[in-house]
C-alpha cells in the first residue's frame, strides 16, 4: 500500500514524468488525473420531485392503539 498518492493534472505531463522518475523505487503512488470535466450538474438540470409525500411523515395513530 502506498504511503502517499500523488494525483497529477493531465496538463502537467512533465510533472507526472518527473514524479514517476523520482519515486520509482519508493512506496509513493503517482496517478495521472483521468477526470475530463465537472461532474456536478448545474442547477438548471434538476429533475422534478418524484415522491408524492414525505417518506418520514406517516400517521402512526392506528399502530399505537
N, C-alpha and C positions, 0 to 999 in steps of 0.2 A: 504494500500500500504506500502511496506517495505521501510524503510529509507536507509538501507544498504542491499546489496546482497553479500553473500559470495559464491564463486564457488570453491569447493574443489576437488582436483585431486582424481581420483579413487584409486590411490596408497596410499592415506592418509586417510584410514578408521578411524584411531584413532583420527585424527584432526577433521574429519567430526562429529564423535560421541561427541567429546568434545564441539564443537561449538553448536551442537543441544542441548546439555545439558545446556550450559552457557546461550544461548539466547532463551530458551524455552518459556519464558514469555514476550519477547520483540518483537519489530516490525521488527527485522532483519530477513532476509530470507536466509537459508542455502541450497545450491544446490550441489549435487554430480555431477561432470562433466560427461556427457554422451558421449562425443566425443571418437571415437575409433582410429582415425588416422588423418593424414594430409589430408585436404580437397582440397587443391590446386593441380592441375595437374602438372606433371613435364613438362619441356619444350619439351620433345620428343614426347608428345602426342597431339600436336597441329593439329587441323583439317585444311585442305586447305580452302582458302577463297572461299565462295560460290557466292559472288556478282561478276558480270562481269564488273561493272564500279562503280565508286564512286557515292554514292547516291546524295550528295550535289552538284555535278558538273553537271549542266544542262544548255543548251543553251536557254536563255530566250529572244533572239532577236526578234522572232516572237511575243511573248507575249507583248513585249514593243511597237511594231509597231502598 
